[in-house]
Amino acid sequence: MPTTFDTDHEDAERRRAGAAGAGVSHWFVREVLPLEAALMQFLRRSLSNASDADDLCQDVYVRVYQAALEKIPNPAKPFVFTVARNLLLNRARHEAVVSIEAVADLEALNIVKDEPGTDRWVIAREELRRLEEALTRLTPRCRQAFVLRKIEGLSQREIAQRMGISEKTVERHISDGICALADFLFGEHTGRTR
């Protein structure tokens, strides 16, 4: 049988959780919802079926909100776009899963392999050129930290040791790099560098 202390404690916990949820809701409306236009543009450009962008946007919102209930990310923009990118990657991995039977049957059908056409090569080269241009706009230290983390796959600790800076500074450089690249690549280019 629960004691008065137990029910009072549970009521206090519920009130605290409600207050935290209200703070997260205000943060979400203030920081995340204004990013919707850029997020939708990013999702539409990244999906083969642009009509899936609305559903994926809602999935991003759910993940961001749930994470914010634990700890509100600051700044919000790089976090939102990282969540979106991760959901896109998970979706691509899920769509790439093919049953063994289907693979065996494809070889028997003698179907020509889907090789990228010239238009896809040109688009890919243009995207790489834009990425390279965006990377050159970063400050040298920010670019170095970003490349070591996102391209070479080093941990923040390894980057901090290699660059002789703190892990917090590495985190800031990577966050600034993500924001600057997103601004340049996804339509919010303002000509500024970070």
MODELLER restraints for C-alpha pairs under 7 A, 6 or more apart:
rsr = mdl.restraints
at = mdl.atoms
rsr.add(forms.Gaussian(group=physical.xy_distance, feature=features.Distance(at['CA:21:A'], at['CA:69:A']), mean=6.60, stdev=0.5))
rsr.add(forms.Gaussian(group=physical.xy_distance, feature=features.Distance(at['CA:24:A'], at['CA:68:A']), mean=6.36, stdev=0.5))
rsr.add(forms.Gaussian(group=physical.xy_distance, feature=features.Distance(at['CA:24:A'], at['CA:69:A']), mean=6.39, stdev=0.5))
rsr.add(forms.Gaussian(group=physical.xy_distance, feature=features.Distance(at['CA:31:A'], at['CA:76:A']), mean=6.32, stdev=0.5))
rsr.add(forms.Gaussian(group=physical.xy_distance, feature=features.Distance(at['CA:32:A'], at['CA:76:A']), mean=6.58, stdev=0.5))
rsr.add(forms.Gaussian(group=physical.xy_distance, feature=features.Distance(at['CA:38:A'], at['CA:186:A']), mean=6.91, stdev=0.5))
rsr.add(forms.Gaussian(group=physical.xy_distance, feature=features.Distance(at['CA:40:A'], at['CA:53:A']), mean=6.45, stdev=0.5))
rsr.add(forms.Gaussian(group=physical.xy_distance, feature=features.Distance(at['CA:40:A'], at['CA:57:A']), mean=6.87, stdev=0.5))
rsr.add(forms.Gaussian(group=physical.xy_distance, feature=features.Distance(at['CA:42:A'], at['CA:186:A']), mean=6.21, stdev=0.5))
rsr.add(forms.Gaussian(group=physical.xy_distance, feature=features.Distance(at['CA:43:A'], at['CA:53:A']), mean=5.47, stdev=0.5))
rsr.add(forms.Gaussian(group=physical.xy_distance, feature=features.Distance(at['CA:44:A'], at['CA:50:A']), mean=4.67, stdev=0.5))
rsr.add(forms.Gaussian(group=physical.xy_distance, feature=features.Distance(at['CA:44:A'], at['CA:53:A']), mean=5.63, stdev=0.5))
rsr.add(forms.Gaussian(group=physical.xy_distance, feature=features.Distance(at['CA:60:A'], at['CA:83:A']), mean=6.22, stdev=0.5))
rsr.add(forms.Gaussian(group=physical.xy_distance, feature=features.Distance(at['CA:60:A'], at['CA:84:A']), mean=5.70, stdev=0.5))
rsr.add(forms.Gaussian(group=physical.xy_distance, feature=features.Distance(at['CA:64:A'], at['CA:80:A']), mean=6.52, stdev=0.5))
rsr.add(forms.Gaussian(group=physical.xy_distance, feature=features.Distance(at['CA:73:A'], at['CA:79:A']), mean=6.75, stdev=0.5))
rsr.add(forms.Gaussian(group=physical.xy_distance, feature=features.Distance(at['CA:78:A'], at['CA:175:A']), mean=6.30, stdev=0.5))
rsr.add(forms.Gaussian(group=physical.xy_distance, feature=features.Distance(at['CA:78:A'], at['CA:178:A']), mean=6.13, stdev=0.5))
rsr.add(forms.Gaussian(group=physical.xy_distance, feature=features.Distance(at['CA:78:A'], at['CA:179:A']), mean=5.74, stdev=0.5))
rsr.add(forms.Gaussian(group=physical.xy_distance, feature=features.Distance(at['CA:134:A'], at['CA:181:A']), mean=5.87, stdev=0.5))
rsr.add(forms.Gaussian(group=physical.xy_distance, feature=features.Distance(at['CA:134:A'], at['CA:184:A']), mean=6.33, stdev=0.5))
rsr.add(forms.Gaussian(group=physical.xy_distance, feature=features.Distance(at['CA:135:A'], at['CA:143:A']), mean=6.41, stdev=0.5))
rsr.add(forms.Gaussian(group=physical.xy_distance, feature=features.Distance(at['CA:137:A'], at['CA:193:A']), mean=5.98, stdev=0.5))
rsr.add(forms.Gaussian(group=physical.xy_distance, feature=features.Distance(at['CA:138:A'], at['CA:177:A']), mean=6.69, stdev=0.5))
rsr.add(forms.Gaussian(group=physical.xy_distance, feature=features.Distance(at['CA:138:A'], at['CA:193:A']), mean=5.90, stdev=0.5))
rsr.add(forms.Gaussian(group=physical.xy_distance, feature=features.Distance(at['CA:138:A'], at['CA:194:A']), mean=6.17, stdev=0.5))
rsr.add(forms.Gaussian(group=physical.xy_distance, feature=features.Distance(at['CA:139:A'], at['CA:194:A']), mean=6.53, stdev=0.5))
rsr.add(forms.Gaussian(group=physical.xy_distance, feature=features.Distance(at['CA:142:A'], at['CA:173:A']), mean=4.71, stdev=0.5))
rsr.add(forms.Gaussian(group=physical.xy_distance, feature=features.Distance(at['CA:142:A'], at['CA:174:A']), mean=6.59, stdev=0.5))
rsr.add(forms.Gaussian(group=physical.xy_distance, feature=features.Distance(at['CA:142:A'], at['CA:177:A']), mean=6.18, stdev=0.5))
rsr.add(forms.Gaussian(group=physical.xy_distance, feature=features.Distance(at['CA:143:A'], at['CA:177:A']), mean=6.92, stdev=0.5))
rsr.add(forms.Gaussian(group=physical.xy_distance, feature=features.Distance(at['CA:145:A'], at['CA:159:A']), mean=6.62, stdev=0.5))
rsr.add(forms.Gaussian(group=physical.xy_distance, feature=features.Distance(at['CA:145:A'], at['CA:170:A']), mean=6.26, stdev=0.5))
rsr.add(forms.Gaussian(group=physical.xy_distance, feature=features.Distance(at['CA:145:A'], at['CA:173:A']), mean=6.33, stdev=0.5))
rsr.add(forms.Gaussian(group=physical.xy_distance, feature=features.Distance(at['CA:145:A'], at['CA:174:A']), mean=6.24, stdev=0.5))
rsr.add(forms.Gaussian(group=physical.xy_distance, feature=features.Distance(at['CA:146:A'], at['CA:173:A']), mean=6.99, stdev=0.5))
rsr.add(forms.Gaussian(group=physical.xy_distance, feature=features.Distance(at['CA:146:A'], at['CA:174:A']), mean=5.11, stdev=0.5))
rsr.add(forms.Gaussian(group=physical.xy_distance, feature=features.Distance(at['CA:146:A'], at['CA:177:A']), mean=6.33, stdev=0.5))
rsr.add(forms.Gaussian(group=physical.xy_distance, feature=features.Distance(at['CA:148:A'], at['CA:154:A']), mean=5.74, stdev=0.5))
rsr.add(forms.Gaussian(group=physical.xy_distance, feature=features.Distance(at['CA:148:A'], at['CA:159:A']), mean=6.67, stdev=0.5))
rsr.add(forms.Gaussian(group=physical.xy_distance, feature=features.Distance(at['CA:149:A'], at['CA:155:A']), mean=6.40, stdev=0.5))
rsr.add(forms.Gaussian(group=physical.xy_distance, feature=features.Distance(at['CA:156:A'], at['CA:167:A']), mean=5.86, stdev=0.5))
rsr.add(forms.Gaussian(group=physical.xy_distance, feature=features.Distance(at['CA:156:A'], at['CA:170:A']), mean=6.34, stdev=0.5))
rsr.add(forms.Gaussian(group=physical.xy_distance, feature=features.Distance(at['CA:157:A'], at['CA:167:A']), mean=5.89, stdev=0.5))
rsr.add(forms.Gaussian(group=physical.xy_distance, feature=features.Distance(at['CA:160:A'], at['CA:166:A']), mean=5.43, stdev=0.5))
rsr.add(forms.Gaussian(group=physical.xy_distance, feature=features.Distance(at['CA:160:A'], at['CA:167:A']), mean=5.28, stdev=0.5))
rsr.add(forms.Gaussian(group=physical.xy_distance, feature=features.Distance(at['CA:160:A'], at['CA:170:A']), mean=6.16, stdev=0.5))
rsr.add(forms.Gaussian(group=physical.xy_distance, feature=features.Distance(at['CA:176:A'], at['CA:194:A']), mean=6.30, stdev=0.5))
rsr.add(forms.Gaussian(group=physical.xy_distance, feature=features.Distance(at['CA:180:A'], at['CA:193:A']), mean=6.52, stdev=0.5))
rsr.add(forms.Gaussian(group=physical.xy_distance, feature=features.Distance(at['CA:180:A'], at['CA:194:A']), mean=6.54, stdev=0.5))
rsr.add(forms.Gaussian(group=physical.xy_distance, feature=features.Distance(at['CA:183:A'], at['CA:189:A']), mean=4.75, stdev=0.5))
